Amino acid sequence: MTTDQGVIRVDQYLGHPPARVWRALTDPELLARWFMPNDFKPVPGHRFTFRTNPRPDQGFDGVVHCEVLDLDPERRLRLAWRGATLDSTVSWTLAAEGRGTRLFVEHSGFDPDDPDHRRTFAIMSGGWRSHVLRRLAATLDTTAETGLTPHPRSGGGG
């Protein structure tokens, strides 16, 4: 994981093909298993929410308001990510590597001069690798054992 001023970058190898990783990123039920409950649809312009535990002490009500900004099946998913005082962007980029996938996550839009952003940045920069991507890898491993197959490619929904 690397961090620049206002940007969290995580690079994770997953031992599953891009189609399987893509499905875990874009199927609302699978996404809820490893990330957060949601009403996501893989459609550019779709507005949706992620829901998690509120953190009133940090001014966070537990709802992340999102919008699909860009979608290139099995390659890239970019989301607007808004919650509390943060207006940011999360990008997921997939690259085939051997028999697996290299997943690059970039979360940008943090203002290093804003105390709330600095606190959120510190929490999220650790959380992406220590929690989020570990849960994704575990979900992929579990669903591989139960025979998950990728849904057909679609650029516009489903």
Buried (B, 14 or more C-beta within 10 A) or exposed (E): BEBEEBBBBBBBEBBBBBBBBBBBBBBBEBBBBBBBBBEBBBBBEBEBBBBBEEEEEEEBEBBBEBBBBEBEBBBBBBBBBBBBBBBBBBBBBBBBEEEBBBBBBBBBBBBEEBEBBBEBBEEBBEEBBEEBBEEBBEBBEEBBEEEBEBBEEEEEEE
